[in-house]
């Protein structure tokens, strides 16, 4: 019996037509982290803010046979102390059944390539007990510091 051919996976920039699939992946990540109640963005809002000249975020998707199986999203701002742009990685996610094939690394490398081209560095947060993710990031050359991260949101 012969093995099934490996599906070709394409890593490419997010497009307007990806918003429904991207949102589904975001829901999977939120469910996985028991954070679904915090995911309030809609596919329409993703399209409004992530496509066109005035986009507020950017990202890459991993696509296999026309189906999105992973993504990495980031925003760009400026880090005053270094005097350079910073890419803030929001999410990186690969469906569990598509893990261990290098897709996470390929997505991260695309973000790193974009950052290098822009003269930016990349920062992100990871839960301190997510040892698997920390080891993955360190294999990619990232440093890891256990510092607190604060946040504030206006009342709705």
WONOR-V543236 format. One record per residue. N is the residue number from 1. RES is the residue in one small letter. NEAR is the number of other ideal C-beta (glycine too) atoms within 8 Angstrom. Layout:
n: [N N]
res: [RES RES]
near: [NEAR NEAR]
This chain:
n: [1 2 3 4 5 6 7 8 9 10 11 12 13 14 15 16 17 18 19 20 21 22 23 24 25 26 27 28 29 30 31 32 33 34 35 36 37 38 39 40 41 42 43 44 45 46 47 48 49 50 51 52 53 54 55 56 57 58 59 60 61 62 63 64 65 66 67 68 69 70 71 72 73 74 75 76 77 78 79 80 81 82 83 84 85 86 87 88 89 90 91 92 93 94 95 96 97 98 99 100 101 102 103 104 105 106 107 108 109 110 111 112 113 114 115 116 117 118 119 120 121 122 123 124 125 126 127 128 129 130 131 132 133 134 135 136 137 138 139 140 141 142 143 144 145 146 147 148 149 150 151 152 153 154 155 156]
res: [x x x x x x x x x x x x x x x x x x x x x x x x x x x x x x x x x x x x x x x x x x x x x x x x x x x x x x x x x x x x x x x x x x x x x x x x x x x x x x x x x x x x x x x x x x x x x x x x x x x x x x x x x x x x x x x x x x x x x x x x x x x x x x x x x x x x x x x x x x x x x x x x x x x x x x x x x x x x]
near: [2 3 4 4 4 4 6 5 12 7 11 7 7 12 7 6 4 10 12 7 10 15 12 9 14 13 10 10 10 11 8 6 6 5 7 8 4 6 9 4 7 7 9 7 8 12 10 7 8 13 8 4 3 4 9 6 10 11 12 12 14 16 12 11 5 4 7 12 12 15 16 14 12 13 10 10 7 6 10 5 4 7 5 9 10 13 15 11 12 8 9 12 11 12 10 5 4 12 9 3 6 6 14 11 9 11 16 11 9 11 15 10 8 10 11 8 6 9 6 11 9 12 7 8 4 9 6 5 4 8 6 6 9 10 8 10 10 10 6 10 4 6 4 8 4 4 4 3 5 4 4 4 4 4 3 2]
